[in-house]
Amino acid sequence: MSFNVDETLLLACLRRGNPKADQIAIKKYDCKPRTFKDGSSYTSNMFSVSVEYECDGKLFTQFMVCKVPYLCELYASCRKAGFYDKETIMYETVIPKLMEILPLSTVPKHYFTTESDVLMLEDLTEQGYCLADQVQWNLERCVLLLEQLARFHAASVKLNREDAAVVEVASRVTFLTDEVITKFMKCVYPYLLASLQAEKVDSSVLLNFASYEKKINEGNIWAISKRVNDFNALIHGNLKANNIFLKNESNRSVAVKLVDYQTCMWNSPALDLLYFYLVTVDCDVFQKHQHEFLDRYLSSLNESLRSAGCDCTYTKDEYYADLAGSRLYQVCVLLFLGLYDVIEAIPGFHFTKNYPEVPSPVDLEKIRLNRTFRCRFLKWFRYFEKRGYFSN
């Protein structure tokens, strides 16, 4: 998809927060497609934008990222559900209010949003940030993200108490709606079942795994049973590696930025943690450090709640109750994880309108040989299997 910027759009970006906006003169600019490895950009076309401008007789260069929504079949239902509108609401309305409550270092600068939901954001790579990859997720990086995520959650709790109407606008489900769930399960189940069958998974396990297709829907995956308390927060909802930028110094991750706020909603913070673990963290790393992850997250969350002036807390008992009551959500995320891995193994899969009911031998082999399928989906599937998720 081609996209062109013009001086009107660039001036609107440069004028935001610039007290000398009327003195800005654009000298030259450039916009070119941004390339990612296969499967790294699932919902938008990305462009790198650079603009050279003069102000007070001095030349400056600004680097931005232009995010243009996909128009393909798989994302038509996302747009219909308000998937892209949600991010505009977050950047224009909600995030500025959250920043007034607590400083949030994880949010990139937002310059402008067009009427067609094209976002203009700061280019994090120019500040030394790199798009995260699953192989990077060790204990240190996970803790860094979880501690900062906790601040985002805490600020939203305070905002909900001060201005619930603002949070309500951002709370509508735009991700994993019934229409989205039906579409992605219809296209991905045949591929996952065939791949697992080729991995010699027991037929009864496969049958129970397949049965979730009829169990999972929008109404039940977001409803958590057996809750100890009704502690909710504004969750990010899509904490996969390609929505996370890391800044490294001396082989250590020192800062993290989160992008893509189309999927934010009001629910248990446990769902954010679960999604992050399943989609981004290596299963072995999770099993080894899960208790430390939770301790560090809860410490940061409850400290941030106190700093924000909230008299509530979120406890381990509440987290584990939410965990136990969210099995359908977890399996739904596992299925979505499988979709990510199929997309990576078969570039262009998410643009296809007609998905074959039986995967071709070539596509099946691509999936089975794909590193992320073997090291990510397959590991988590086995973990769920051991916990009895696919037993009668």
C-alpha positions in Angstrom: 0.0 0.0 0.0 1.4 3.4 -0.9 1.0 6.4 1.3 2.1 10.0 0.9 2.7 12.7 3.5 2.5 16.4 2.7 3.5 19.6 4.3 0.1 20.2 5.8 0.3 16.9 7.7 3.9 17.5 8.7 3.2 21.0 10.0 0.4 19.7 12.1 2.8 17.2 13.7 5.6 19.8 14.3 3.2 22.3 15.7 2.0 20.1 18.5 3.7 21.4 21.7 5.8 23.9 19.8 5.3 27.5 21.0 7.0 28.9 17.9 4.8 26.9 15.5 4.1 29.9 13.2 7.8 30.3 12.6 8.4 26.7 11.3 9.4 26.4 7.7 9.8 22.9 6.2 12.8 22.6 3.9 12.5 19.0 2.8 11.0 15.7 3.9 11.0 12.0 3.0 8.5 9.1 3.5 9.4 5.5 2.7 8.0 2.1 3.6 9.4 0.6 6.7 10.5 -3.0 6.4 10.0 -5.6 9.1 10.8 -9.3 9.1 7.9 -11.5 8.1 5.1 -11.6 10.6 6.3 -8.5 12.6 3.6 -6.1 11.5 0.1 -7.6 11.7 -2.4 -4.7 11.6 -0.8 -1.7 9.9 1.6 -0.6 7.1 4.5 1.4 8.6 6.4 4.2 7.0 9.5 6.1 8.1 9.2 9.8 7.8 12.0 12.4 8.2 11.4 16.1 7.9 14.0 18.9 7.9 12.7 22.3 9.0 13.9 25.7 10.1 12.9 27.6 13.2 14.6 30.8 14.5 17.2 30.5 11.8 18.3 27.0 12.9 17.8 23.7 11.1 16.3 20.7 12.8 15.4 17.2 11.7 12.4 15.3 13.1 12.0 11.5 12.7 8.5 10.0 12.8 6.7 6.8 12.1 3.5 6.8 10.0 1.1 4.0 10.9 -1.5 3.3 8.2 -4.2 0.7 8.9 -4.5 -2.4 6.7 -7.6 -2.8 4.6 -7.3 -6.6 4.1 -10.2 -9.0 4.8 -8.9 -10.3 8.1 -9.0 -6.9 9.7 -12.3 -5.6 8.3 -14.0 -6.9 11.4 -11.4 -5.2 13.6 -12.1 -1.9 12.0 -15.8 -2.4 12.4 -15.3 -3.1 16.1 -13.5 0.2 16.5 -10.0 -1.3 16.6 -8.3 1.6 15.0 -10.5 4.3 16.5 -9.5 3.0 20.0 -5.9 4.0 19.5 -6.8 7.5 18.5 -8.9 7.8 21.7 -6.0 6.5 23.8 -3.4 8.9 22.4 -5.7 11.9 22.2 -7.7 11.6 25.4 -6.8 8.8 27.8 -3.0 8.7 27.8 -2.6 12.4 28.5 -4.8 12.1 31.5 -2.9 9.0 32.7 0.4 11.0 32.4 -1.1 13.7 34.7 -1.5 11.0 37.4 1.8 9.2 37.1 4.8 9.7 34.7 4.6 6.9 32.2 7.9 6.4 30.4 6.5 3.5 28.3 4.4 5.6 26.0 5.8 7.0 22.7 5.1 10.6 21.7 2.0 11.1 19.6 2.1 13.9 17.0 -1.1 13.7 15.0 -4.0 11.4 13.9 -5.7 11.9 10.5 -9.4 11.4 9.9 -8.6 8.1 8.3 -6.9 6.8 11.5 -3.3 7.3 10.2 -1.1 7.9 13.2 2.1 10.0 13.4 4.3 8.9 16.2 7.9 9.4 17.3 10.4 7.1 15.7 11.8 5.2 18.7 14.6 3.6 16.7 16.2 7.1 16.4 16.5 7.1 20.2 18.2 3.7 20.3 15.2 1.5 20.8 14.9 -1.8 19.0 11.9 -3.9 18.3 11.8 -6.7 20.8 12.1 -10.3 19.8 11.0 -13.4 21.7 14.5 -14.7 22.1 15.4 -11.6 24.1 13.0 -12.3 26.9 15.0 -13.2 29.9 14.2 -12.5 33.6 15.7 -9.0 33.5 13.6 -7.8 30.5 10.4 -9.3 31.7 10.7 -7.6 35.1 11.5 -4.3 33.4 8.3 -4.5 31.4 6.1 -5.8 34.2 7.2 -3.0 36.6 6.4 -0.3 34.1 3.1 -2.0 33.0 2.1 -1.9 36.7 2.4 1.9 36.6 0.1 2.1 33.6 -2.4 -0.1 35.4 -2.2 1.9 38.6 -2.7 5.2 36.8 -5.8 3.9 35.1 -7.3 2.8 38.4 -6.9 6.4 39.7 -8.3 7.9 36.5 -11.3 5.6 36.7 -12.1 7.1 40.1 -11.6 10.6 38.9 -13.2 10.4 35.5 -14.9 7.1 34.8 -16.4 8.4 31.6 -13.0 8.8 30.0 -12.0 5.3 30.9 -15.4 4.0 29.7 -14.8 5.4 26.2 -11.6 3.3 26.0 -13.1 0.2 27.6 -15.1 -1.2 24.7 -13.9 -4.6 23.4 -12.2 -4.1 20.1 -10.0 -7.2 20.1 -11.2 -10.8 20.2 -14.8 -9.9 19.5 -17.1 -12.6 18.3 -16.6 -11.7 14.7 -12.8 -11.6 15.1 -12.8 -14.9 17.1 -14.9 -16.7 14.4 -12.7 -15.5 11.6 -9.3 -16.3 13.1 -10.4 -19.7 14.5 -11.9 -20.7 11.2 -8.7 -20.0 9.4 -6.1 -21.2 12.0 -7.7 -24.3 13.5 -7.1 -26.6 10.5 -3.5 -25.6 10.4 -2.9 -26.1 14.1 -4.7 -29.4 14.2 -2.8 -30.7 11.2 0.5 -29.5 12.7 -0.2 -31.1 16.1 -1.3 -34.4 14.5 2.0 -34.4 12.6 3.7 -34.0 16.0 2.1 -37.2 17.1 -0.2 -35.5 19.7 -2.7 -38.0 21.1 -6.0 -38.0 19.2 -8.1 -37.5 22.3 -6.1 -34.5 23.2 -6.6 -33.1 19.7 -10.3 -33.7 20.0 -10.6 -31.8 23.2 -8.4 -29.0 21.8 -10.7 -28.8 18.8 -13.7 -28.6 21.1 -12.8 -25.1 22.3 -13.8 -23.7 18.9 -17.4 -24.1 20.1 -16.8 -23.0 23.7 -14.9 -19.7 23.1 -16.8 -16.5 22.4 -16.6 -12.9 23.3 -19.1 -13.2 26.1 -17.2 -15.8 28.1 -13.5 -15.2 27.5 -13.6 -11.7 29.1 -15.7 -12.9 32.0 -13.6 -14.2 34.9 -15.2 -16.6 37.3 -14.3 -17.2 41.0 -13.0 -13.7 41.6 -11.9 -12.8 45.1 -12.4 -9.1 44.5 -13.4 -7.0 41.5 -10.1 -5.2 41.0 -9.8 -4.0 37.4 -7.6 -1.8 35.4 -7.1 -0.5 31.9 -5.1 -3.3 30.3 -3.0 -3.0 27.1 -4.5 -6.3 25.8 -1.9 -7.1 23.2 1.6 -7.4 24.8 3.3 -9.3 22.1 7.0 -8.8 21.3 6.4 -6.7 18.2 4.5 -4.2 20.3 7.4 -3.7 22.6 10.6 -1.7 22.0 13.6 -2.1 24.2 16.6 0.2 24.7 19.8 -1.6 25.6 23.0 -0.4 27.1 26.0 -2.5 27.9 24.1 -5.7 27.0 21.3 -4.7 29.5 17.8 -3.5 28.8 17.4 -0.1 30.5 14.1 1.2 29.1 10.9 -0.1 27.4 8.2 1.4 25.2 4.8 0.0 24.5 3.0 0.7 21.2 -0.3 -0.3 19.7 -3.1 0.7 22.0 -6.0 -0.5 19.8 -6.8 -3.3 22.2 -7.0 -1.5 25.5 -10.0 -2.4 27.7 -11.1 -2.5 31.3 -10.6 -5.9 32.9 -8.4 -7.8 35.4 -4.7 -6.9 35.1 -4.1 -10.7 35.2 -5.2 -10.8 31.6 -2.4 -8.5 30.5 0.1 -10.7 32.4 -1.3 -13.9 30.9 -1.2 -12.5 27.4 2.4 -11.3 27.8 3.6 -14.6 29.2 1.9 -16.7 26.5 2.7 -14.6 23.5 6.1 -13.2 24.4 7.9 -15.1 27.2 9.5 -18.4 26.6 7.6 -21.1 28.4 10.7 -22.4 30.2 11.5 -18.9 31.4 8.0 -18.4 32.7 7.9 -21.7 34.6 11.3 -20.9 36.2 10.5 -17.3 37.2 6.7 -17.0 37.4 6.6 -16.3 41.1 9.3 -13.6 40.9 7.5 -12.0 38.0 4.3 -11.8 40.1 6.1 -10.4 43.1 7.8 -7.7 41.2 4.7 -6.7 39.3 2.5 -6.6 42.5 5.2 -4.6 44.3 5.3 -2.0 41.6 1.5 -1.9 41.1 0.7 -1.4 44.8 3.5 1.1 45.3 2.2 3.0 42.3 -1.4 2.9 43.6 -0.2 4.5 46.8 1.7 7.1 44.9 -1.5 7.9 42.9 -3.5 8.3 46.1 -5.5 5.1 45.8 -6.4 3.1 48.9 -6.8 -0.2 47.1 -4.4 -3.1 46.4 -4.2 -6.2 44.2 -3.1 -9.3 46.0 -1.7 -12.7 45.1 -4.9 -14.4 46.1 -6.8 -12.1 43.7 -4.4 -12.8 40.9 -4.5 -16.6 41.3 -8.3 -16.5 41.5 -8.4 -14.5 38.2 -5.9 -17.0 36.7 -8.1 -19.9 37.7 -11.2 -18.3 36.3 -9.8 -17.4 32.9 -9.2 -20.7 31.3 -11.2 -19.9 28.2 -9.3 -16.6 27.7 -6.0 -18.5 28.0 -6.9 -21.1 25.4 -8.2 -18.3 23.1 -4.8 -16.5 23.4 -3.1 -19.8 22.8 -5.0 -20.1 19.5 -4.1 -16.5 18.6 -0.5 -17.3 19.4 -0.9 -20.2 16.9 -2.2 -17.7 14.3 0.9 -15.5 14.9 3.2 -18.4 14.2 1.3 -19.5 11.1 1.5 -15.9 9.8 5.3 -16.0 10.4 5.7 -19.4 8.7 3.5 -18.4 5.8 4.0 -14.8 4.8 0.9 -13.2 3.5 -1.4 -15.6 5.3 -3.3 -12.8 7.0 -4.1 -11.2 3.6 -5.8 -14.4 2.2 -9.5 -14.3 1.8 -10.2 -18.0 1.3 -8.4 -20.3 3.7 -8.2 -24.0 2.6 -9.9 -26.4 4.9 -6.9 -28.7 4.6 -3.4 -27.1 4.7 -1.2 -28.0 1.8 1.8 -30.3 2.5 4.1 -27.4 1.7 2.5 -25.0 4.1 2.3 -27.7 6.8 6.0 -28.3 6.5 6.7 -24.6 6.7 4.8 -24.4 10.0 6.4 -27.4 11.6 9.9 -26.2 10.7 9.2 -22.7 11.9 11.2 -21.8 15.0 8.5 -19.9 16.7 6.0 -22.7 16.2 8.3 -25.2 17.8 9.7 -23.0 20.5 6.6 -21.0 21.3 3.2 -22.5 20.4 4.2 -26.1 20.8 5.8 -25.5 24.2 2.8 -23.7 25.5 0.5 -26.3 24.1 2.3 -29.0 26.0 2.2 -26.9 29.1 -1.6 -26.5 28.8 -1.8 -30.2 28.1 0.0 -31.1 31.3 -2.3 -28.8 33.3 -5.3 -30.8 32.0 -6.7 -28.2 29.7 -7.3 -30.8 27.0 -8.5 -33.7 29.1 -12.0 -34.9 29.4 
